[in-house]
Amino acid sequence: MMHQLSRLSIMSMILLMVPIEANAASSDWQTGQTKYELKDLTTGAAVFADDQLYCLDEKGTAALVKPHSDHFEITGQFRLTQDKVKDAWAHPVVHKGRLYLRYHDTLWCYDVRQ
């Protein structure tokens, strides 16, 4: 399966991909074979920090995803906006324990320190 990537992260020898026009997927680094996919979120953007993926899909759903060797686990999610026009494209940013999410002219900041 060919993926057009917006972000990727390497965890152990597993490549985590958040594609532009498909589901998030995990591929074996050495073979390129897709190991598993996450179909619960739509197309969007993600950043890998603190051993987890901070995701924002195009419909405005924010999710915290824990990648495992054989599956993705959504550990939390919420709707950032009630608008469902498929145009939430800004990448999440994690900086100094804070998660920044932007949708059009609004910026949210969440304390994600543990």
C-alpha positions in Angstrom: 0.0 0.0 0.0 1.5 3.4 -1.0 1.0 6.3 1.5 1.3 10.0 0.9 2.7 11.2 4.3 2.1 14.3 6.3 4.0 13.1 9.3 5.9 9.9 10.4 7.5 8.7 13.5 9.7 5.7 14.2 9.1 3.7 17.3 11.4 0.6 17.8 11.4 -0.8 14.2 7.9 0.2 13.5 7.1 3.2 11.2 4.0 5.1 12.3 2.4 7.0 9.5 -0.3 9.6 9.5 -1.2 9.9 5.8 -2.9 12.8 4.0 -5.7 10.8 2.4 -6.1 7.6 4.3 -6.1 6.1 7.8 -3.2 6.2 10.2 -1.1 3.1 9.7 1.8 1.3 11.2 4.3 -0.4 8.9 7.2 -2.7 9.5 10.4 -0.6 9.0 12.3 -3.4 7.3 9.6 -4.9 5.0 7.3 -1.9 4.4 4.3 -4.2 5.1 1.4 -2.5 6.8 0.9 -4.0 10.2 -2.3 -2.3 11.4 -4.4 0.8 10.8 -6.5 3.2 12.8 -9.9 3.8 11.2 -11.6 5.7 14.0 -10.3 9.1 12.9 -10.5 10.8 9.5 -7.6 12.4 7.5 -5.7 14.8 9.6 -2.4 15.7 11.3 -0.5 14.3 14.2 2.6 14.8 16.3 4.5 12.1 18.2 5.6 13.2 21.7 5.8 11.6 25.1 5.5 8.1 23.5 2.0 8.9 22.0 0.4 10.5 19.1 -1.5 13.8 19.5 -4.0 13.8 16.6 -6.3 16.4 15.1 -8.5 15.1 12.2 -10.1 17.2 9.6 -13.5 17.1 11.3 -12.1 18.7 14.4 -11.7 15.6 16.6 -8.7 15.7 18.8 -7.4 12.4 20.0 -4.6 11.0 22.1 -3.4 7.7 20.6 -1.0 5.2 22.2 0.8 3.1 19.5 1.5 -0.5 20.5 3.4 -3.2 18.6 0.2 -4.7 17.2 -2.5 -1.9 17.4 -3.3 1.7 18.1 -5.2 2.5 21.3 -7.2 5.7 21.6 -6.8 6.8 25.2 -8.9 9.9 24.9 -10.7 12.1 22.4 -13.0 15.1 22.1 -14.5 17.4 19.5 -12.5 20.6 19.2 -15.2 22.3 17.2 -18.8 21.4 16.3 -18.2 22.5 12.7 -18.1 19.5 10.4 -16.7 21.0 7.2 -13.6 18.9 7.0 -11.2 21.8 7.2 -9.2 21.4 10.4 -5.7 21.0 9.0 -3.3 22.7 11.4 -0.8 20.3 13.0 -0.9 19.9 16.7 2.1 21.3 18.6 3.4 20.0 22.0 5.8 22.4 23.7 6.9 22.5 27.3 4.1 20.3 28.5 1.4 22.2 26.6 -0.7 21.0 23.6 -1.6 23.7 21.1 -4.5 23.1 18.7 -5.6 25.6 16.1 -8.8 25.8 14.1 -9.1 28.8 11.8 -8.7 31.9 14.0 -9.0 30.1 17.4 -6.1 28.6 19.3 -6.6 26.3 22.2 -3.9 25.4 24.8 -4.1 22.3 27.0 -1.7 21.4 29.9 -0.6 17.8 29.1 2.1 17.4 31.7 1.7 14.3 33.7 
